[in-house]
Amino acid sequence: MKADPFAQLRLLDLQALDSALDRLAHRRRSLPETAEMQRLDALVAARHDDLVRAQTDASDLARQAAKFEEEIEQVRTRHHRNDQRMASGAITVAKQLQEMEHENATLVRRQSELEDRELEVMERAEAVQAVLDALESERDAHLAARAAAESRREAAFAEIDAEIERARAERTAVAGEIPADLLALYEKLRVSEGGIGVGAIERGRCGGCHLDLMGNEKADIRAAPSDVVLRHEECTRIMVRTAESGL
Ligand SMILES: [Zn+2]
């Protein structure tokens, strides 16, 4: 293959732009903020079940406490009504008064028992609430840290994307100066050779694989006309002669 030496030099510029674009894409994929967001998501997920359990326990206990409260209120009302009826003098039969007093005594015991049970439930509710508060504040801290990481990532994306856009525009211009056959060969080598399709010969070394060229290779290169597109036998990449080639 033959190509104008200037076009061969432009191929080195194209390689530099493609390598820069590869680095930008890699940077975009491996931003530390993404790992940080994943780490925080995992922490939130790990606590999810505990949080739901604590929420369920807290609402169950609140319902139980409300139920005791309601029962206690009914006992109090009944007791109060008995007191009123007894005080009103409407009940004149001694046996009825006795029964009412007896019921009141039962109601007092019942109220005390309900209050003890309610207190027990409230103590458990308090303990569960403390766990729930801790889990919720931990989750809120994780979500806040995640949001902060996400907004830092958005800023980094915007910066990287602007650089990608600039490099792509420049790449289009440079690619336009390279003959189609040379460009196609370069693209093919870039795919097969880990992103590097061309290298400058520098101080007697292939710029693609960094191996020293053999004496006979150097002699062949010196003998080749400047428009011949050179390939390194060892790595198959295109080699471009520059002023620093040291041939
Ligand atoms: Zn090489």
Residues whose N, C-alpha, C, O or C-beta is under 5 A from the ligand:
A	BS01	ZN	C206 G208 C209 H210 H232 C235
